[in-house]
């Protein structure tokens, strides 16, 4: 059995559904093993709930429930049904995130659906022993509506979590790849080799925002630039709205998939893709006079997570500043820039400060025209600020003299 006792002054945040209990917030640990399900109490003996326990971790306990209930197959099925009822209301597609870890009260668990298949990630070692119950609950949830479950727990983890990497079929049959339609675009999902679980589903809202702003600002017919394009989600969205796009990414397999997707979607004439490091490619564009790049009506900057901790925040801000400084000379008059950050540690303030510095270096004024966060199937739990991680700023540079005329 594992029993942990939380400092009296820290108990209210747990009752308010903040999901992490840090090592320095505990006054006592009684554990007969290094990981498992912990019973959490406050100093006066009151029961606070149950959570995933890992001895020696900075986040020693990740809360699962405030109730005294078994963490078994029925528990997971109840959580899965609750999550699915939300997804059926907010997402008409056959591809969506079903379980988003802490946001669903299921820390350490990610589950995405791609048509007939589910992809799961186990991100906490204490969940490993619960894997059979999780699989059974997922099968019961869809009642024959899925053909296979694939695990993609092959990501890099911090040493304190001691996670073993796993990738393979958990149940049923799963092909090398499948095709799913999301908002009118056919996506190739590579279960074994794609990044994350196969597709960045959290950017669905951002792609919808791109459609809206292209129409609002009449950007049809103009070139567009998709930086860190992965398999081309933004590129295909912009191309469907009448723009001619260029996608840049350093991953050759991802670019190859993007080119195949262009054929499937009938967009080979409107899209182009190149394999290159984005920072190096931008340097080559701006060192030439005139720039090698065309003036782009819309530039999307969607880098991977640039930093992993608060200590790296200054470095992350420098990288964002460099990216914005490099693309400003490539922007067409009255064009738009979309800057994304998928790191919790680079928030709105850091993004805005980075843009200010870049625009000052270039002698430009920048106006924010819109902003959005991760798609609704990646819920943002207000009690846990860390669950808001993806932020996108949509900006324009007014033509010189235009602000004065107004």
KOLVEX-325596 format. One record per residue (C-alpha): residue in one letter; x, y, z. Coordinates in steps of 0.001 Angstrom, whole numbers, padded with zeros to 6 digits, always signed. Last residue first. Example, Ala and Ser with C-alpha at 12.3 -4.5 7.8 and 13.67 -1.06 7.14 Angstrom:
REM KOLVEX-325596
s+013670-001060+007140a+012300-004500+007800
//
This chain:
REM KOLVEX-325596
x-006302+056196-040001x-003890+057958-042308x-001129+057580-039701x-001738+053858-039443x-001431+053525-043226x+001816+055479-043482x+003959+052421-043930x+001790+049455-044882x+000524+047771-041748x+002355+044636-040587x-000101+041883-039707x-000410+039430-036862x-002040+036135-035860x-000699+034837-032531x-001070+031117-031785x-000880+029471-028354x-000515+025789-027535x+000247+024871-023895x-002829+025440-021777x-002825+022297-019624x-000081+023824-017459x-002575+026384-016119x-004242+023589-014134x-007473+024714-012431x-008582+026226-015733x-008428+022868-017506x-007638+023487-021170x-009141+020671-023180x-007346+019096-026165x-010558+018184-028030x-011268+021924-027981x-008359+022687-030344x-005306+024387-028873x-005289+028159-028447x-006252+031078-030641x-005256+034640-031448x-006427+037395-033750x-005439+040630-035515x-002296+041517-033583x-000695+044592-035144x+003027+044876-035843x+004949+048065-036562x+008242+047567-038347x+011783+048889-037930x+013282+045439-038511x+015064+045200-035148x+012006+046752-033474x+009785+044133-035127x+011964+041337-033788x+012026+042734-030262x+008276+043298-030209x+007648+039806-031632x+009715+038203-028866x+007918+040251-026200x+004569+039136-027578x+005587+035468-027489x+006968+035742-023971x+003820+037441-022717x+001527+034930-024445x+003258+031942-022931x+006542+030162-023620x+006832+027791-020650x+003666+025947-021687x+005437+025025-024915x+003465+024651-028138x+004232+028148-029407x+002734+029374-032653x+003362+032497-034741x+000912+033195-037582x+002036+036030-039848x-000363+037883-042125x+000070+039995-045252x-000854+043686-045497x+002103+044258-047810x+003800+040910-048545x+005933+039294-045851x+009466+038107-046638x+011241+040919-044743x+009263+039978-041587x+010225+036304-041854x+013735+036449-040383x+012916+038758-037471x+009986+036501-036571x+012191+033408-036465x+015025+035098-034587x+012643+036497-031975x+011106+033059-031469x+014574+031561-030999x+015595+034264-028529x+012393+033729-026550x+013134+030016-026289x+016643+030679-024987x+015310+033077-022343x+012711+030419-021297x+015200+027565-020808x+015018+027740-016993x+011232+027473-017216x+011563+023999-018648x+011154+021953-021840x+012040+024451-024567x+011504+024783-028308x+008419+022592-028549x+008189+022048-032281x+007961+025130-034489x+004742+026403-036101x+005602+029575-038026x+002876+030212-040622x+003498+032938-043196x+000581+034377-045157x+000687+036774-048109x+004270+035851-048910x+006606+038215-050713x+008693+035813-052761x+011806+034282-051267x+015305+034683-052713x+015592+038027-050989x+016884+040933-053114x+019557+040983-051974x+020484+037597-050529x+021176+037119-046825x+017424+037009-046057x+016513+033835-047901x+019662+031926-046975x+019109+032694-043306x+015509+031520-043613x+016663+028158-044969x+019227+027752-042194x+016616+028438-039485x+014075+026170-041197x+016425+023203-041569x+015720+021864-045024x+013601+019373-046944x+011414+021181-049469x+007698+021117-050155x+005506+022637-052859x+001767+023124-053002x-000709+024547-055534x-000063+022246-058479x+000239+019145-056311x-003130+019869-054698x-005310+016976-055832x-005876+015808-052260x-004271+012399-052784x-001419+013941-054756x-000710+016555-052088x-000871+013798-049489x+001934+011962-051232x+004027+015139-051184x+003290+015620-047492x+004343+012024-046780x+007675+012627-048514x+008061+015831-046496x+007488+013868-043289x+010029+011222-044266x+012606+013926-045152x+012300+015692-041793x+013961+019146-041946x+010712+020952-042738x+009746+023678-045218x+006347+024033-046901x+005705+026309-049886x+002147+027293-050727x+000104+028767-053558x-003081+030245-052082x-006636+029532-053201x-008374+028548-049966x-007685+024872-050601x-004015+025800-050828x-004096+027454-047402x-005575+024340-045787x-003191+022087-047682x-000168+024052-046502x-001423+024282-042918x-001659+020506-042634x+001539+019893-044592x+003117+016691-043307x+005427+018450-040803x+005292+022125-041922x+008045+023514-039715x+007523+026708-041729x+004507+027003-044050x+004902+029935-046454x+002054+031321-048551x+001948+032777-052069x-001030+034971-053029x-004019+033927-055125x-006516+034173-052274x-005327+036515-049507x-008623+038381-049289x-008093+039530-045681x-011337+038024-044372x-011117+034980-046645x-007552+034126-045673x-008494+034947-042071x-011272+032368-041885x-009305+029572-043535x-006317+030229-041249x-008599+030123-038204x-009784+026668-039268x-006142+025595-039458x-005588+027013-035983x-008596+025131-034584x-007239+021862-036005x-003807+022566-034512x-004248+020209-031543x-004668+017279-033917x-000981+017268-034721x-001042+013982-036616x+000482+010513-036262x+000552+009755-032521x+003499+012085-031837x+005526+012146-035066x+004795+009507-037681x+006862+006309-037848x+004740+003466-036533x+001200+004734-037025x+001780+006639-040226x-001432+008644-040673x-002001+009970-044191x-004345+012943-044052x-007216+013639-046463x-008432+017245-046146x-012087+018312-045970x-012137+019250-042302x-010305+016092-041257x-010462+013025-043496x-008505+009962-042433x-006115+007771-044401x-004330+004788-042881x-000772+003672-042313x+001354+000642-041461x-001817-001291-040719x-003216-002027-037236x-004783-005347-036314x-006453-006094-033006x-004993-005147-029632x-001883-003517-028204x-000028-003218-031503x+003432-001741-031218x+005688+000904-029727x+007088+000841-026213x+009836+002884-024612x+010488+002087-020969x+009821+005026-018698x+012282+005825-015929x+010287+008860-014827x+013236+010541-013112x+015358+010242-016262x+013062+012543-018273x+011219+010958-021168x+011940+010679-024882x+008997+009345-026865x+008401+005677-027722x+005046+005289-025990x+003268+004995-029321x+000837+002142-028651x-001584+000926-031302x-005199-000131-030794x-007081-001978-033535x-010281-002478-035470x-012568+000087-033849x-016350+000365-033767x-016776-003024-032098x-018331-001608-028927x-016460+001726-028978x-016283+002161-025213x-015926-001556-024489x-012758-001718-026571x-011371+001352-024805x-012195-000142-021393x-010465-003406-022241x-007331-001575-023377x-007247+000588-020247x-007760-002416-017985x-004879-004272-019656x-002638-001150-019407x-003143-000645-015679x+000249-002123-014743x+001923+000381-017068x+000043+003302-015531x+002541+003618-012667x+005294+004225-015238x+003686+007495-016443x+003421+008635-020079x+001465+005781-021623x+000602+006851-025161x-002353+005421-027063x-003284+005328-030755x-006792+004222-031669x-007894+002838-035021x-011009+002668-037188x-011017+006386-037953x-007952+007933-036366x-008675+008218-032635x-006173+009646-030195x-005503+008457-026629x-003061+010111-024238x-002562+008862-020672x-000065+010057-018060x-002588+011972-016020x-006194+010789-016404x-008369+013502-014865x-009583+014423-018351x-007460+017589-018645x-004644+015772-016854x-004118+013363-019776x-005830+014443-023007x-008064+011477-023757x-010202+011258-026910x-008085+013353-029237x-009760+013516-032621x-009956+011917-036053x-013345+010736-037307x-014443+014358-037682x-017590+016084-036398x-015852+017438-033271x-017557+019427-030524x-020589+017384-029494x-019198+013901-030169x-016011+014917-028390x-017808+015826-025148x-019648+012497-024924x-016359+010754-025700x-014660+012285-022656x-017415+011198-020291x-017430+007729-021774x-013654+007436-021380x-013775+008524-017736x-016482+005995-016919x-014592+003294-018831x-011391+004031-016905x-013128+003574-013550x-014961+000459-014762x-011582-001050-015756x-009969-000419-012389x-008756+002434-010218x-011011+001586-007277x-012816+004471-005631x-012256+006717-002614x-013074+009935-004417x-010952+012940-005293x-009694+011148-008399x-006627+010588-010566x-004106+012955-008968x-000503+012973-010089x+001737+012232-007121x+005481+012725-006694x+005774+015565-009174x+009480+016044-008454x+009867+012291-008836x+011750+010356-006145x+009074+007717-005618x+006430+007682-008313x+002781+007719-007283x-000245+007949-009575x-003201+009365-007683x-005964+008797-005187x-008120+011221-003222x-008031+013841-000481x-008945+011834+002645x-008849+013825+005868x-006234+012753+008416x-005491+016198+009824x-002279+016323+007773x-004038+015780+004445x-004406+012364+002863x-003586+010847-000539x-003958+007127-001236x-001332+006212-003801x-001660+004026-006889x+001674+002577-007979x+005373+003286-007888x+008434+002717-005702x+007003-000046-003511x+005948-000614+000115x+005167+003052+000526x+004539+005268+003540x+005312+008839+002560x+005054+011786+004969x+005115+015578+004990x+004485+016084+001283x+004431+019460-000457x+008194+019375-001116x+007731+016370-003414x+005124+018044-005570x+001469+017048-005747x+000058+017627-009215x-003589+017653-010323x-005035+021006-009347x-008607+019918-008828x-009827+022530-006329x-009633+019850-003635x-005969+019484-004571x-005412+023240-004266x-007061+023214-000840x-004681+020507+000537x-001498+022536+000114x-001759+024491+003375x-002119+021303+005422x+000965+019623+003979x+000090+016462+002102x+000305+012939+003487x+001116+009987+001244x-000061+006394+001591x+001079+003564-000678x+000000+000000+000000
//
